[in-house]
Amino acid sequence: MMDSSKRRIPFQKKIGTGLTSEQFEKNIREKVITGHVGLVESIAMIASALGWKLDSITEFPPEPIIAKKEVTTPYTTVKPGYVAGLKSVAHGTKGGKPVIVLEFIANALVEEEYDAISIDGIPNVNQKIIGGVHGDVGTVAVVLNMIPKVLNAAPGLATMKDLPSPSCLTVT
């Protein structure tokens, strides 16, 4: 759940902030707005790590989130009835039912930012990171902290699931 009003203007444009519903739908058709990139790949990697063979992975077209009240960001003002952001969803199915569901919700109306994960199991796991993990900061942190893991990895193509978990670099 991301408050996009704090993000840079290219991101706000990427999720349709300030557009009419018609402009949003047109931009979806023309692939100007794509939603969150990587949901399908993330589902495939999660399934592989669990040893699951999925029947299918489906990414649904992004849905606009329409402002019910006016909101002003550092870059624009979104009037009621206009797009404040979007919701992207993808499912990995097995046995005809969704077993992995990923949702990405980013809009200028979010009151509480967070990243969350829920796992149905024994025990159930429900984790919520208040404030969320900023995508740019998270990407930089992973890249930097994976350097020693990559340098020590066997030659060849590897994914995040193939490498040891990232750990903090100690700088002295």
C-alpha positions in Angstrom: 0.0 0.0 0.0 2.0 2.9 -1.3 1.3 6.7 -1.0 2.3 7.7 -4.4 1.9 11.4 -3.7 5.4 11.3 -2.1 7.0 9.7 -5.2 8.7 11.3 -8.1 6.7 12.6 -11.1 7.7 9.8 -13.5 6.3 7.3 -11.1 3.1 9.3 -10.7 2.7 9.4 -14.5 3.4 5.7 -14.7 0.4 4.9 -12.5 -1.9 7.4 -14.1 -2.1 10.1 -11.4 -4.5 12.9 -12.5 -5.9 11.3 -15.6 -9.5 10.8 -16.4 -10.8 7.2 -16.4 -10.9 7.3 -20.2 -7.3 8.5 -20.5 -6.2 5.8 -18.0 -8.0 3.0 -20.0 -6.4 4.4 -23.3 -3.0 4.4 -21.7 -3.5 0.8 -20.5 -4.5 -0.3 -24.0 -1.5 1.5 -25.5 0.9 0.1 -22.8 1.8 3.6 -21.6 0.6 2.5 -18.1 1.7 -1.1 -17.4 1.0 -1.4 -13.7 3.7 -3.0 -11.5 6.4 -4.7 -13.5 7.5 -8.1 -12.2 4.4 -9.6 -10.6 4.4 -12.6 -13.0 8.1 -13.2 -12.5 7.8 -12.9 -8.7 5.0 -15.5 -8.7 7.1 -17.8 -10.8 10.1 -17.4 -8.4 8.0 -18.0 -5.3 6.4 -21.1 -6.8 9.9 -22.4 -7.8 11.3 -21.8 -4.3 8.3 -23.7 -2.9 8.8 -26.6 -5.4 5.3 -25.9 -6.8 4.2 -26.5 -10.3 1.5 -23.9 -11.1 -1.2 -24.5 -13.6 -1.1 -20.9 -14.7 0.0 -17.4 -13.8 -2.4 -14.6 -14.7 -1.8 -10.9 -14.5 -4.9 -8.8 -14.6 -5.1 -5.4 -16.2 -4.4 -2.6 -13.8 -7.5 -0.9 -12.3 -7.7 2.8 -11.7 -8.2 4.1 -8.2 -10.6 7.0 -8.5 -10.3 10.0 -6.1 -13.4 10.6 -4.0 -11.8 13.8 -2.6 -9.3 16.4 -3.9 -5.7 15.6 -3.1 -2.6 17.7 -3.8 0.8 16.2 -4.3 4.0 18.1 -4.7 3.6 17.7 -8.4 -0.2 17.9 -9.2 -3.7 18.2 -7.9 -6.1 15.3 -8.4 -9.7 16.3 -8.4 -12.6 14.0 -7.4 -13.5 11.6 -10.2 -10.0 11.5 -11.6 -7.4 8.8 -11.2 -5.3 8.9 -8.0 -3.3 5.8 -8.9 -3.8 2.1 -9.6 -4.1 -1.5 -8.4 -2.2 -4.3 -10.1 -3.0 -8.0 -9.2 -1.6 -11.3 -10.4 -2.5 -14.9 -9.4 -0.6 -18.1 -9.6 -3.1 -21.0 -9.7 -2.9 -24.6 -8.8 -5.8 -27.1 -8.9 -8.0 -24.3 -10.2 -7.6 -21.9 -7.3 -5.3 -19.0 -6.6 -2.4 -20.2 -4.3 -0.1 -17.2 -4.8 -1.7 -13.7 -5.0 0.3 -10.5 -5.4 -1.2 -7.1 -5.2 0.4 -3.7 -5.8 -1.6 -0.7 -4.8 -0.2 2.8 -5.3 -2.2 6.0 -5.1 -2.2 9.5 -3.8 -5.0 8.8 -1.3 -3.3 6.2 0.8 -3.5 7.1 4.5 -1.3 4.3 5.8 1.6 3.0 3.9 2.8 -0.5 4.4 4.0 -3.7 2.8 2.3 -6.9 4.0 2.6 -10.6 3.5 0.1 -13.3 4.6 0.8 -17.0 4.4 -1.9 -19.5 5.1 -0.2 -22.4 6.9 0.7 -23.9 10.3 1.1 -21.4 11.8 -0.4 -18.7 9.7 1.9 -15.8 9.1 0.7 -12.2 8.8 3.5 -9.6 8.6 3.1 -5.9 8.1 5.9 -3.4 7.6 4.5 0.0 8.6 5.7 2.7 6.3 6.6 0.1 3.6 10.0 -0.4 1.9 10.6 2.4 -0.6 11.3 0.6 -3.9 14.3 2.7 -5.0 15.9 2.4 -1.5 15.1 -1.3 -1.3 16.6 -2.0 -4.8 19.8 -0.2 -3.9 20.1 -2.0 -0.6 19.6 -5.4 -2.2 22.1 -4.7 -5.0 24.8 -3.4 -2.6 24.3 -6.2 0.0 24.3 -8.9 -2.7 27.7 -8.0 -4.1 29.6 -10.4 -1.9 27.1 -13.2 -2.6 27.3 -12.6 -6.3 31.1 -12.5 -6.3 31.2 -15.8 -4.4 28.5 -17.5 -6.6 29.2 -20.2 -9.2 29.4 -18.9 -12.8 26.1 -18.8 -14.7 22.7 -17.3 -14.5 21.1 -17.2 -11.1 18.0 -15.7 -9.6 17.5 -14.3 -6.1 16.2 -17.7 -5.0 19.4 -19.4 -6.1 21.7 -17.1 -4.1 22.2 -16.9 -0.3 20.0 -14.4 1.5 21.3 -10.8 1.4 23.0 -9.6 4.5 24.2 -6.2 5.6 27.6 -5.1 4.4 29.8 -3.8 7.2 31.7 -0.6 6.2 34.6 0.4 8.3 
